[in-house]
Amino acid sequence: MSTLLDPSSRSLVFAVFSVFVVICLMLCIITGADEDDRALVRSDSRRLRSWQQGIAMGGDTTTVATVTVLVGMVAAFGFDGLGIMLGSLIGVMLLVVLIIEPLRRHASLTAADMLDARGSGGRAVRVSWGVVTLLVCFPLLVVQLVVVGNVAAALIGQPGARTGCIVVIGCVMTALAVSGGIRGTGVVMLAKSAICLPVLVVAAVLVLDRFGGDLGRLLDAAAQGSQMGEAYLRPGGYTGEGWVGAVNRIGQTVGMSMATLAMPAVLIRAISTKSPRGARTVGRWMLGELTLLYGALALVGIGGAALLGAALREGGPAAQVFTPLLLARALDSGGILVAAMACVLFLTALAAVVDVTLAAGITLGRDVLGAVGKAEDGRPEGRTDGAASRWSAALTGTVAAVMAVIAADWNLVVVSTLWLALCGAALAPVLLYALYWPGFTARGALWCLWGATALSIAALALSPYASGTPESIFPEHDFRVWDVTIPGLVTVPAGFLLGWLGSVTDPRRATDGSPRPGLRRELDTV
């Protein structure tokens, strides 16, 4: 991988990336919020138009793992990789239709405010929501930092510099998150989309042009190049065959949909929109951007299978991460497209890590640490100091960089599956119940959050992801109980079941089946 870029292209990539980082840092400082936590999250963001917020939310959903790991899966396994993209788009549609408008109506700063407003909150629920959100954010941050560290080390031709790249990039991104607030990071997202989306669309057009604009011919070449034949166009290449494959495929779609619906950074940006009605407009812009983006990524992945052959499949996850760069080199031997694609990976990682770090910092500062100064029902006694969220974001970024160094040699698909499982099984059911079931209580929220979290971790710990295969975290051991690697079909329904069971058995529930009326209130609906 050390020959991905020639010296001139390498200089161009780092020149563009350095200029972009400096500009983003300046924009974050200029447009960043003051020390008040409410301004940090919402009021500054009101200066962004609906289409700008929608593009920024689309950027929150698009991580560097989407552009590398997911494209690599499409190139290596075909249909199953495309199924993940479909699940993500379904999740965005559910977010627009079911979540974004009522969430903005009931939440003030974080999603935990909505639980208070709908009568299923309290101090314990707020802290639990915050802790589970952090458990979702940290694996997501680790994946971003490891991928961009690997790419940076390969681009400079020094694989041994990976640790240094992870630490330096982590520090830069943490600084951007701390200085920018929601509006500042929104500007970063807009700048990233203005660069990344056109490059990916151009790459997709070049792939089609290579095969005369004939999509059928491209698919045939991908099936032949992957050495899978017609199996490339059928499910089972990654998820497996038989009942295990069926459980994996259904769990993949269900889990990805629910996880996309409840991504912490997306929720916080949705809360920061101008109004409930405006939030729905923002969601439509987000859906439009992601539809175009995923279409381009799908063509890039299929083109990788057609032009790069079975080398990616045989190289495993470590080689598949470089699929966009290898395809760019196959399409343009001059190196310009490779340099542009490398910039896409860097900028996507920067923007995603910045927003996730900010979301984790706000959650840690307000919902976990800030809950100590709240009333017994978990409602804020006053305005939380924005400095707490900034320091929390700095702490989050530092810890994530350390964890990324430790997990640098792990299978990134395992880490990605962990945050997707937790987000889809624990956070999404609580959101939907709190918004649409009047009988949902604090006990149901706690059972869902902690029960689904424990079940998701156990399901992955007892799967081939943890042990028993060369790609496992512990390949020298074998404590597998089942062969399912995508447990969404089990964990997501279990999360809903635990939320229902905890609520219907709650002794504090009113006789009509609803929570105590004193707990239900409306927050800022502006």
PAMAR-425018 format. One record per residue (C-alpha): x, y, z; residue in three letters; residue number from 1. Coordinates in steps of 0.05 Angstrom, whole numbers, padded with zeros to 5 digits, always signed. Each point is the difference from the previous one (the first is absolute). Example, Ala and Ser with C-alpha at 12.3 -4.5 7.8 and 13.67 -1.06 7.14 Angstrom:
2
{pt {+00246 -00090 +00156} "ala" 1} {pt {+00027 +00069 -00013} "ser" 2} 
//
This chain:
526
{pt {+00000 +00000 +00000} "met" 1} {pt {+00060 +00046 +00005} "ser" 2} {pt {-00003 +00015 -00075} "thr" 3} {pt {-00070 +00028 -00001} "leu" 4} {pt {+00025 +00070 -00013} "leu" 5} {pt {+00062 +00027 -00034} "asp" 6} {pt {+00037 +00056 +00036} "pro" 7} {pt {-00034 +00056 -00038} "ser" 8} {pt {-00070 -00027 +00012} "ser" 9} {pt {+00018 -00013 +00073} "arg" 10} {pt {+00020 +00073 +00008} "ser" 11} {pt {-00064 +00022 -00033} "leu" 12} {pt {-00043 -00042 +00047} "val" 13} {pt {+00032 +00026 +00063} "phe" 14} {pt {+00001 +00072 -00026} "ala" 15} {pt {-00075 -00002 -00013} "val" 16} {pt {-00014 -00035 +00065} "phe" 17} {pt {+00043 +00048 +00041} "ser" 18} {pt {-00033 +00061 -00032} "val" 19} {pt {-00068 -00030 +00013} "phe" 20} {pt {+00016 -00013 +00073} "val" 21} {pt {+00026 +00071 +00010} "val" 22} {pt {-00061 +00030 -00033} "ile" 23} {pt {-00047 -00044 +00041} "cys" 24} {pt {+00035 +00018 +00064} "leu" 25} {pt {-00007 +00074 -00016} "met" 26} {pt {-00074 -00008 -00018} "leu" 27} {pt {-00012 -00039 +00064} "cys" 28} {pt {+00032 +00055 +00042} "ile" 29} {pt {-00037 +00056 -00037} "ile" 30} {pt {-00068 -00034 -00001} "thr" 31} {pt {+00006 -00040 +00064} "gly" 32} {pt {-00048 +00008 +00058} "ala" 33} {pt {+00014 +00037 +00064} "asp" 34} {pt {+00007 -00034 +00068} "glu" 35} {pt {-00075 -00010 +00009} "asp" 36} {pt {-00021 -00072 -00013} "asp" 37} {pt {-00065 +00020 -00034} "arg" 38} {pt {+00037 +00044 -00049} "ala" 39} {pt {+00050 -00056 -00011} "leu" 40} {pt {-00054 -00046 -00024} "val" 41} {pt {-00057 +00041 -00028} "arg" 42} {pt {-00003 +00075 -00009} "ser" 43} {pt {+00062 +00008 -00043} "asp" 44} {pt {-00025 -00056 -00044} "ser" 45} {pt {-00063 +00040 -00016} "arg" 46} {pt {+00042 +00042 -00048} "arg" 47} {pt {+00007 -00061 -00045} "leu" 48} {pt {-00054 -00008 -00053} "arg" 49} {pt {-00041 -00063 -00005} "ser" 50} {pt {+00038 -00027 -00060} "trp" 51} {pt {+00065 +00014 +00035} "gln" 52} {pt {-00023 -00038 +00062} "gln" 53} {pt {-00024 -00057 -00044} "gly" 54} {pt {+00067 -00007 -00034} "ile" 55} {pt {+00035 +00003 +00067} "ala" 56} {pt {-00045 -00056 +00027} "met" 57} {pt {+00015 -00041 -00061} "gly" 58} {pt {+00073 +00010 +00016} "gly" 59} {pt {-00012 -00026 +00070} "asp" 60} {pt {-00027 -00064 -00029} "thr" 61} {pt {+00058 -00008 -00049} "thr" 62} {pt {+00062 -00023 +00037} "thr" 63} {pt {+00068 -00020 -00028} "val" 64} {pt {-00021 -00072 +00013} "ala" 65} {pt {-00057 +00011 -00049} "thr" 66} {pt {+00050 +00021 -00054} "val" 67} {pt {+00051 -00054 +00015} "thr" 68} {pt {-00026 -00061 +00037} "val" 69} {pt {-00069 +00002 -00033} "leu" 70} {pt {+00027 +00012 -00070} "val" 71} {pt {+00050 -00056 +00012} "gly" 72} {pt {-00057 -00047 +00020} "met" 73} {pt {-00037 +00017 -00064} "val" 74} {pt {+00062 -00014 -00040} "ala" 75} {pt {+00015 -00066 +00035} "ala" 76} {pt {-00071 -00028 +00013} "phe" 77} {pt {-00047 +00038 -00045} "gly" 78} {pt {-00073 -00007 +00020} "phe" 79} {pt {+00012 -00002 +00075} "asp" 80} {pt {+00038 +00065 -00001} "gly" 81} {pt {-00055 +00034 -00039} "leu" 82} {pt {-00049 -00026 +00052} "gly" 83} {pt {+00034 +00041 +00053} "ile" 84} {pt {-00008 +00063 -00041} "met" 85} {pt {-00074 -00016 -00009} "leu" 86} {pt {-00008 -00009 +00074} "gly" 87} {pt {+00032 +00067 +00013} "ser" 88} {pt {-00047 +00035 -00049} "leu" 89} {pt {-00060 -00034 +00033} "ile" 90} {pt {+00024 +00027 +00067} "gly" 91} {pt {+00005 +00071 -00028} "val" 92} {pt {-00071 -00005 -00027} "met" 93} {pt {-00025 -00023 +00068} "leu" 94} {pt {+00038 +00057 +00033} "leu" 95} {pt {-00034 +00051 -00046} "val" 96} {pt {-00069 -00029 +00007} "val" 97} {pt {-00002 -00022 +00073} "leu" 98} {pt {+00054 +00034 +00041} "ile" 99} {pt {+00028 +00066 -00022} "ile" 100} {pt {-00061 +00046 +00008} "glu" 101} {pt {-00027 -00025 +00067} "pro" 102} {pt {+00070 -00005 +00028} "leu" 103} {pt {+00013 +00073 -00017} "arg" 104} {pt {-00067 +00018 +00032} "arg" 105} {pt {+00014 -00034 +00066} "his" 106} {pt {+00076 +00003 +00009} "ala" 107} {pt {+00038 +00062 +00022} "ser" 108} {pt {+00074 -00020 -00004} "leu" 109} {pt {+00006 -00077 -00002} "thr" 110} {pt {-00047 -00058 -00012} "ala" 111} {pt {-00003 -00013 +00075} "ala" 112} {pt {-00040 +00065 +00006} "asp" 113} {pt {-00054 -00032 -00043} "met" 114} {pt {-00004 -00059 +00048} "leu" 115} {pt {-00013 +00049 +00057} "asp" 116} {pt {-00053 +00038 -00041} "ala" 117} {pt {-00036 -00064 -00018} "arg" 118} {pt {-00003 -00028 +00071} "gly" 119} {pt {+00051 -00056 -00006} "ser" 120} {pt {+00061 +00038 +00025} "gly" 121} {pt {+00034 +00014 +00066} "gly" 122} {pt {+00071 +00005 +00026} "arg" 123} {pt {+00014 -00075 -00007} "ala" 124} {pt {-00028 -00001 -00071} "val" 125} {pt {+00040 +00061 -00020} "arg" 126} {pt {+00065 -00029 +00026} "val" 127} {pt {-00015 -00067 -00032} "ser" 128} {pt {-00017 +00031 -00067} "trp" 129} {pt {+00066 +00039 +00004} "gly" 130} {pt {+00042 -00060 +00017} "val" 131} {pt {-00029 -00043 -00056} "val" 132} {pt {+00009 +00058 -00048} "thr" 133} {pt {+00073 +00002 +00019} "leu" 134} {pt {+00005 -00075 -00011} "leu" 135} {pt {-00026 +00012 -00070} "val" 136} {pt {+00045 +00060 -00014} "cys" 137} {pt {+00067 -00030 +00022} "phe" 138} {pt {+00000 -00060 -00048} "pro" 139} {pt {-00022 +00047 -00056} "leu" 140} {pt {+00057 +00047 +00016} "leu" 141} {pt {+00050 -00057 +00004} "val" 142} {pt {-00020 -00025 -00069} "val" 143} {pt {+00008 +00069 -00031} "gln" 144} {pt {+00068 +00012 +00032} "leu" 145} {pt {+00028 -00069 -00017} "val" 146} {pt {-00021 +00004 -00073} "val" 147} {pt {+00027 +00070 -00011} "val" 148} {pt {+00064 -00018 +00037} "gly" 149} {pt {+00011 -00061 -00045} "asn" 150} {pt {-00014 +00041 -00062} "val" 151} {pt {+00046 +00057 +00022} "ala" 152} {pt {+00057 -00048 +00016} "ala" 153} {pt {-00008 -00034 -00068} "ala" 154} {pt {-00002 +00065 -00037} "leu" 155} {pt {+00065 +00025 +00030} "ile" 156} {pt {+00032 -00067 -00012} "gly" 157} {pt {+00015 -00013 +00073} "gln" 158} {pt {-00045 -00056 +00029} "pro" 159} {pt {+00036 +00006 +00066} "gly" 160} {pt {-00025 +00071 +00008} "ala" 161} {pt {-00072 -00023 +00009} "arg" 162} {pt {-00001 +00013 +00075} "thr" 163} {pt {+00027 +00070 -00008} "gly" 164} {pt {-00051 +00015 -00055} "cys" 165} {pt {-00057 -00023 +00044} "ile" 166} {pt {+00022 +00043 +00058} "val" 167} {pt {+00013 +00063 -00042} "val" 168} {pt {-00064 -00005 -00039} "ile" 169} {pt {-00039 -00015 +00064} "gly" 170} {pt {+00028 +00063 +00032} "cys" 171} {pt {-00017 +00043 -00060} "val" 172} {pt {-00071 -00025 -00004} "met" 173} {pt {-00011 +00008 +00075} "thr" 174} {pt {+00024 +00073 -00005} "ala" 175} {pt {-00051 +00013 -00055} "leu" 176} {pt {-00057 -00031 +00041} "ala" 177} {pt {+00018 +00040 +00062} "val" 178} {pt {+00006 +00066 -00036} "ser" 179} {pt {-00059 -00005 -00048} "gly" 180} {pt {-00066 -00019 +00033} "gly" 181} {pt {-00057 -00025 -00043} "ile" 182} {pt {+00003 +00059 -00048} "arg" 183} {pt {+00075 -00003 -00008} "gly" 184} {pt {+00000 -00074 -00013} "thr" 185} {pt {-00059 +00010 -00047} "gly" 186} {pt {+00043 +00046 -00042} "val" 187} {pt {+00054 -00054 -00001} "val" 188} {pt {-00053 -00050 -00025} "met" 189} {pt {-00021 +00047 -00055} "leu" 190} {pt {+00072 +00010 -00024} "ala" 191} {pt {+00012 -00075 +00003} "lys" 192} {pt {-00062 -00016 -00042} "ser" 193} {pt {+00018 +00053 -00051} "ala" 194} {pt {+00065 -00037 -00013} "ile" 195} {pt {-00016 -00073 +00013} "cys" 196} {pt {-00066 -00009 -00036} "leu" 197} {pt {+00024 +00026 -00068} "pro" 198} {pt {+00063 -00043 +00003} "val" 199} {pt {-00040 -00063 +00015} "leu" 200} {pt {-00050 +00016 -00055} "val" 201} {pt {+00057 +00011 -00050} "val" 202} {pt {+00030 -00067 +00020} "ala" 203} {pt {-00067 -00034 -00010} "ala" 204} {pt {-00008 +00033 -00069} "val" 205} {pt {+00070 -00023 -00019} "leu" 206} {pt {-00017 -00071 +00021} "val" 207} {pt {-00062 +00001 -00045} "leu" 208} {pt {+00040 +00031 -00056} "asp" 209} {pt {+00051 -00055 +00004} "arg" 210} {pt {-00055 -00050 -00018} "phe" 211} {pt {-00034 +00043 -00052} "gly" 212} {pt {-00055 +00025 +00046} "gly" 213} {pt {-00030 -00070 +00001} "asp" 214} {pt {-00019 -00019 +00072} "leu" 215} {pt {-00014 -00072 -00020} "gly" 216} {pt {+00069 -00007 -00029} "arg" 217} {pt {+00030 +00030 +00063} "leu" 218} {pt {-00037 -00050 +00044} "leu" 219} {pt {+00023 -00058 -00044} "asp" 220} {pt {+00072 +00024 +00005} "ala" 221} {pt {-00007 +00007 +00075} "ala" 222} {pt {-00027 -00071 +00007} "ala" 223} {pt {+00057 -00027 -00043} "gln" 224} {pt {+00054 +00043 +00032} "gly" 225} {pt {-00019 -00020 +00071} "ser" 226} {pt {+00004 -00073 -00021} "gln" 227} {pt {-00067 -00011 +00033} "met" 228} {pt {-00040 -00006 -00064} "gly" 229} {pt {-00074 +00009 +00008} "glu" 230} {pt {+00008 -00007 +00075} "ala" 231} {pt {+00026 +00072 +00000} "tyr" 232} {pt {-00070 +00024 -00018} "leu" 233} {pt {-00035 -00044 +00051} "arg" 234} {pt {-00002 +00005 +00077} "pro" 235} {pt {+00045 -00044 +00041} "gly" 236} {pt {+00070 +00021 -00021} "gly" 237} {pt {+00014 +00033 +00067} "tyr" 238} {pt {-00060 -00018 +00043} "thr" 239} {pt {+00005 -00075 -00013} "gly" 240} {pt {-00048 -00054 -00022} "glu" 241} {pt {-00056 -00037 +00034} "gly" 242} {pt {-00036 +00024 +00062} "trp" 243} {pt {+00062 +00037 +00025} "val" 244} {pt {+00003 +00039 -00065} "gly" 245} {pt {-00074 +00017 +00003} "ala" 246} {pt {+00006 +00025 +00072} "val" 247} {pt {+00061 +00041 -00019} "asn" 248} {pt {-00033 +00031 -00061} "arg" 249} {pt {-00064 +00019 +00035} "ile" 250} {pt {+00038 +00023 +00061} "gly" 251} {pt {+00045 +00042 -00045} "gln" 252} {pt {-00058 +00038 -00030} "thr" 253} {pt {-00039 +00007 +00065} "val" 254} {pt {+00061 +00018 +00041} "gly" 255} {pt {+00027 +00051 -00050} "met" 256} {pt {-00067 +00033 -00006} "ser" 257} {pt {-00010 +00008 +00075} "met" 258} {pt {+00072 +00022 +00010} "ala" 259} {pt {-00004 +00054 -00053} "thr" 260} {pt {-00065 +00025 +00031} "leu" 261} {pt {+00033 +00010 +00068} "ala" 262} {pt {+00071 +00024 -00016} "met" 263} {pt {+00019 +00048 +00057} "pro" 264} {pt {+00033 +00053 -00044} "ala" 265} {pt {-00061 +00001 -00047} "val" 266} {pt {-00048 +00006 +00059} "leu" 267} {pt {+00036 +00059 +00030} "ile" 268} {pt {+00003 +00036 -00067} "arg" 269} {pt {-00074 -00014 -00010} "ala" 270} {pt {-00015 +00032 +00068} "ile" 271} {pt {+00040 +00061 -00021} "ser" 272} {pt {-00045 +00016 -00060} "thr" 273} {pt {-00041 +00063 -00001} "lys" 274} {pt {-00069 -00030 +00011} "ser" 275} {pt {-00038 -00067 -00002} "pro" 276} {pt {-00027 +00016 -00070} "arg" 277} {pt {+00069 +00021 -00023} "gly" 278} {pt {+00029 -00065 +00027} "ala" 279} {pt {-00041 -00040 -00050} "arg" 280} {pt {+00026 +00043 -00057} "thr" 281} {pt {+00071 -00012 +00026} "val" 282} {pt {-00014 -00075 -00001} "gly" 283} {pt {-00021 +00002 -00073} "arg" 284} {pt {+00064 +00034 -00020} "trp" 285} {pt {+00038 -00052 +00039} "met" 286} {pt {-00036 -00057 -00035} "leu" 287} {pt {+00013 +00030 -00069} "gly" 288} {pt {+00075 +00009 +00013} "glu" 289} {pt {+00008 -00071 +00027} "leu" 290} {pt {-00039 -00031 -00059} "thr" 291} {pt {+00049 +00033 -00048} "leu" 292} {pt {+00060 -00018 +00043} "leu" 293} {pt {-00018 -00073 +00009} "tyr" 294} {pt {-00014 -00007 -00074} "gly" 295} {pt {+00070 +00025 -00015} "ala" 296} {pt {+00031 -00045 +00054} "leu" 297} {pt {-00036 -00060 -00027} "ala" 298} {pt {+00028 +00011 -00070} "leu" 299} {pt {+00070 +00012 +00029} "val" 300} {pt {-00005 -00067 +00038} "gly" 301} {pt {-00025 -00038 -00060} "ile" 302} {pt {+00054 +00032 -00042} "gly" 303} {pt {+00051 -00024 +00050} "gly" 304} {pt {-00024 -00071 -00009} "ala" 305} {pt {+00002 +00006 -00075} "ala" 306} {pt {+00069 +00032 -00006} "leu" 307} {pt {+00038 -00026 +00060} "leu" 308} {pt {-00022 -00072 -00004} "gly" 309} {pt {+00003 -00050 +00058} "ala" 310} {pt {+00061 +00034 +00031} "ala" 311} {pt {-00044 +00040 +00047} "leu" 312} {pt {-00039 -00060 +00023} "arg" 313} {pt {+00064 -00040 +00012} "glu" 314} {pt {+00033 +00059 +00035} "gly" 315} {pt {-00054 +00002 +00053} "gly" 316} {pt {-00024 +00062 +00038} "pro" 317} {pt {+00070 +00030 +00002} "ala" 318} {pt {+00002 +00005 -00076} "ala" 319} {pt {-00073 +00017 -00009} "gln" 320} {pt {+00009 +00065 +00038} "val" 321} {pt {+00042 +00025 -00058} "phe" 322} {pt {-00052 -00017 -00054} "thr" 323} {pt {-00016 +00073 -00018} "pro" 324} {pt {+00073 +00018 -00007} "leu" 325} {pt {+00018 -00063 -00040} "leu" 326} {pt {-00059 +00012 -00046} "leu" 327} {pt {+00020 +00072 -00010} "ala" 328} {pt {+00069 -00023 -00020} "arg" 329} {pt {-00030 -00050 -00049} "ala" 330} {pt {-00044 +00055 -00031} "leu" 331} {pt {+00054 +00054 -00003} "asp" 332} {pt {+00072 -00021 -00003} "ser" 333} {pt {+00021 +00073 +00003} "gly" 334} {pt {-00015 +00003 +00074} "gly" 335} {pt {-00048 +00060 +00001} "ile" 336} {pt {-00061 -00042 +00016} "leu" 337} {pt {+00040 -00038 +00053} "val" 338} {pt {+00019 +00065 +00033} "ala" 339} {pt {-00072 +00025 -00003} "ala" 340} {pt {-00026 -00066 +00030} "met" 341} {pt {+00052 +00003 +00055} "ala" 342} {pt {-00025 +00070 +00017} "cys" 343} {pt {-00071 -00028 +00002} "val" 344} {pt {+00021 -00052 +00052} "leu" 345} {pt {+00036 +00051 +00043} "phe" 346} {pt {-00056 +00051 -00003} "leu" 347} {pt {-00054 -00051 +00013} "thr" 348} {pt {+00037 -00025 +00061} "ala" 349} {pt {+00013 +00070 +00025} "leu" 350} {pt {-00072 +00022 -00005} "ala" 351} {pt {-00029 -00064 +00029} "ala" 352} {pt {+00047 -00003 +00059} "val" 353} {pt {-00010 +00074 +00015} "val" 354} {pt {-00076 -00007 +00004} "asp" 355} {pt {+00000 -00066 +00038} "val" 356} {pt {+00051 +00028 +00049} "thr" 357} {pt {-00044 +00061 +00011} "leu" 358} {pt {-00062 -00043 +00009} "ala" 359} {pt {+00036 -00045 +00050} "ala" 360} {pt {+00027 +00061 +00037} "gly" 361} {pt {-00069 +00033 +00006} "ile" 362} {pt {-00030 -00066 +00024} "thr" 363} {pt {+00055 -00011 +00051} "leu" 364} {pt {-00003 +00072 +00025} "gly" 365} {pt {-00076 +00008 +00003} "arg" 366} {pt {-00030 -00069 +00009} "asp" 367} {pt {+00053 -00036 +00041} "val" 368} {pt {+00041 +00050 +00039} "leu" 369} {pt {-00053 +00054 -00002} "gly" 370} {pt {-00053 -00046 +00029} "ala" 371} {pt {+00032 +00008 +00069} "val" 372} {pt {-00027 +00071 +00002} "gly" 373} {pt {-00071 -00017 -00022} "lys" 374} {pt {-00064 -00010 +00037} "ala" 375} {pt {-00022 -00069 +00020} "glu" 376} {pt {-00041 -00009 -00064} "asp" 377} {pt {+00061 +00016 -00042} "gly" 378} {pt {-00022 +00068 -00025} "arg" 379} {pt {+00052 +00055 -00003} "pro" 380} {pt {-00001 +00047 +00059} "glu" 381} {pt {+00033 +00054 -00043} "gly" 382} {pt {+00041 +00010 -00063} "arg" 383} {pt {+00059 -00046 -00003} "thr" 384} {pt {+00068 +00032 -00009} "asp" 385} {pt {+00024 -00010 -00072} "gly" 386} {pt {+00071 -00006 +00025} "ala" 387} {pt {-00018 -00068 +00030} "ala" 388} {pt {-00020 -00025 -00069} "ser" 389} {pt {+00064 +00027 -00031} "arg" 390} {pt {+00044 -00033 +00052} "trp" 391} {pt {-00040 -00063 -00007} "ser" 392} {pt {+00010 +00001 -00076} "ala" 393} {pt {+00075 +00009 +00011} "ala" 394} {pt {+00001 -00059 +00048} "leu" 395} {pt {-00041 -00042 -00048} "thr" 396} {pt {+00047 +00013 -00058} "gly" 397} {pt {+00061 -00016 +00041} "thr" 398} {pt {-00028 -00066 +00026} "val" 399} {pt {-00024 -00019 -00071} "ala" 400} {pt {+00071 +00011 -00027} "ala" 401} {pt {+00029 -00045 +00053} "val" 402} {pt {-00052 -00053 -00013} "met" 403} {pt {+00013 +00005 -00075} "ala" 404} {pt {+00075 -00013 +00011} "val" 405} {pt {-00017 -00062 +00041} "ile" 406} {pt {-00051 -00027 -00050} "ala" 407} {pt {+00039 +00018 -00062} "ala" 408} {pt {+00012 -00074 -00019} "asp" 409} {pt {-00071 -00023 +00014} "trp" 410} {pt {-00050 -00018 -00054} "asn" 411} {pt {-00036 +00066 -00012} "leu" 412} {pt {-00063 -00035 -00021} "val" 413} {pt {-00005 -00027 +00071} "val" 414} {pt {+00006 +00069 +00031} "val" 415} {pt {-00050 +00029 -00050} "ser" 416} {pt {-00050 -00056 +00015} "thr" 417} {pt {+00006 +00016 +00074} "leu" 418} {pt {-00022 +00073 -00005} "trp" 419} {pt {-00054 -00017 -00051} "leu" 420} {pt {-00028 -00055 +00046} "ala" 421} {pt {-00001 +00045 +00061} "leu" 422} {pt {-00031 +00059 -00037} "cys" 423} {pt {-00054 -00041 -00034} "gly" 424} {pt {-00020 -00044 +00059} "ala" 425} {pt {+00006 +00048 +00059} "ala" 426} {pt {-00010 +00072 -00024} "leu" 427} {pt {-00049 -00008 -00057} "ala" 428} {pt {-00055 -00038 +00039} "pro" 429} {pt {+00003 +00052 +00057} "val" 430} {pt {-00008 +00056 -00050} "leu" 431} {pt {-00060 -00031 -00036} "leu" 432} {pt {-00035 -00022 +00065} "tyr" 433} {pt {+00009 +00068 +00033} "ala" 434} {pt {-00029 +00036 -00061} "leu" 435} {pt {-00057 -00046 -00018} "tyr" 436} {pt {-00021 -00042 +00061} "trp" 437} {pt {-00033 +00040 +00057} "pro" 438} {pt {+00010 -00060 +00047} "gly" 439} {pt {+00076 +00000 -00005} "phe" 440} {pt {+00033 +00012 +00068} "thr" 441} {pt {+00068 +00013 +00029} "ala" 442} {pt {+00005 -00072 +00021} "arg" 443} {pt {-00013 -00022 -00072} "gly" 444} {pt {+00054 +00047 -00024} "ala" 445} {pt {+00051 -00027 +00050} "leu" 446} {pt {-00016 -00072 -00017} "trp" 447} {pt {+00006 +00014 -00074} "cys" 448} {pt {+00065 +00040 +00005} "leu" 449} {pt {+00038 -00047 +00046} "trp" 450} {pt {-00032 -00066 -00021} "gly" 451} {pt {+00009 +00011 -00074} "ala" 452} {pt {+00071 +00024 +00011} "thr" 453} {pt {+00019 -00062 +00040} "ala" 454} {pt {-00034 -00046 -00050} "leu" 455} {pt {+00035 +00033 -00060} "ser" 456} {pt {+00069 -00005 +00032} "ile" 457} {pt {-00013 -00072 +00019} "ala" 458} {pt {-00025 -00018 -00069} "ala" 459} {pt {+00064 +00027 -00032} "leu" 460} {pt {+00045 -00029 +00054} "ala" 461} {pt {-00027 -00069 -00013} "leu" 462} {pt {+00004 +00006 -00076} "ser" 463} {pt {+00057 -00014 -00050} "pro" 464} {pt {+00018 +00074 +00004} "tyr" 465} {pt {+00030 -00011 +00069} "ala" 466} {pt {+00032 -00069 -00006} "ser" 467} {pt {+00009 -00062 -00042} "gly" 468} {pt {+00022 +00029 -00067} "thr" 469} {pt {+00064 +00032 -00026} "pro" 470} {pt {-00038 +00067 -00006} "glu" 471} {pt {-00025 -00002 +00072} "ser" 472} {pt {+00024 +00046 +00054} "ile" 473} {pt {+00026 -00061 +00038} "phe" 474} {pt {+00016 -00050 -00056} "pro" 475} {pt {+00039 -00046 +00046} "glu" 476} {pt {-00063 -00015 +00042} "his" 477} {pt {-00068 -00028 -00018} "asp" 478} {pt {-00059 +00015 +00046} "phe" 479} {pt {-00052 +00008 -00055} "arg" 480} {pt {-00071 -00019 +00017} "val" 481} {pt {-00032 +00018 -00068} "trp" 482} {pt {+00024 +00018 -00070} "asp" 483} {pt {-00043 +00062 -00008} "val" 484} {pt {+00043 +00062 -00010} "thr" 485} {pt {-00055 +00053 -00010} "ile" 486} {pt {-00048 -00010 +00058} "pro" 487} {pt {-00050 +00056 -00016} "gly" 488} {pt {-00057 -00049 -00012} "leu" 489} {pt {+00007 -00022 +00073} "val" 490} {pt {+00024 +00062 +00036} "thr" 491} {pt {-00047 +00053 -00030} "val" 492} {pt {-00065 -00038 +00016} "pro" 493} {pt {+00030 -00017 +00068} "ala" 494} {pt {+00010 +00075 +00013} "gly" 495} {pt {-00072 +00014 -00017} "phe" 496} {pt {-00023 -00058 +00043} "leu" 497} {pt {+00040 +00023 +00060} "leu" 498} {pt {-00027 +00070 -00006} "gly" 499} {pt {-00072 -00026 -00002} "trp" 500} {pt {+00011 -00049 +00057} "leu" 501} {pt {+00033 +00051 +00045} "gly" 502} {pt {-00057 +00050 -00012} "ser" 503} {pt {-00059 -00047 +00010} "val" 504} {pt {+00030 -00026 +00065} "thr" 505} {pt {+00017 +00069 +00028} "asp" 506} {pt {-00038 +00010 +00066} "pro" 507} {pt {+00002 +00076 -00009} "arg" 508} {pt {-00043 -00006 -00063} "arg" 509} {pt {-00068 +00033 +00004} "ala" 510} {pt {-00062 -00043 +00000} "thr" 511} {pt {-00017 +00020 -00072} "asp" 512} {pt {+00066 -00028 -00024} "gly" 513} {pt {+00037 +00066 -00009} "ser" 514} {pt {+00057 +00031 +00040} "pro" 515} {pt {-00014 +00048 +00057} "arg" 516} {pt {-00029 +00063 -00032} "pro" 517} {pt {+00046 +00044 +00041} "gly" 518} {pt {+00060 -00025 -00037} "leu" 519} {pt {-00026 +00020 -00069} "arg" 520} {pt {+00017 +00069 -00024} "arg" 521} {pt {+00022 +00039 -00061} "glu" 522} {pt {+00068 +00031 -00007} "leu" 523} {pt {+00020 +00057 -00046} "asp" 524} {pt {-00043 -00007 -00063} "thr" 525} {pt {+00028 +00059 -00037} "val" 526} 
//
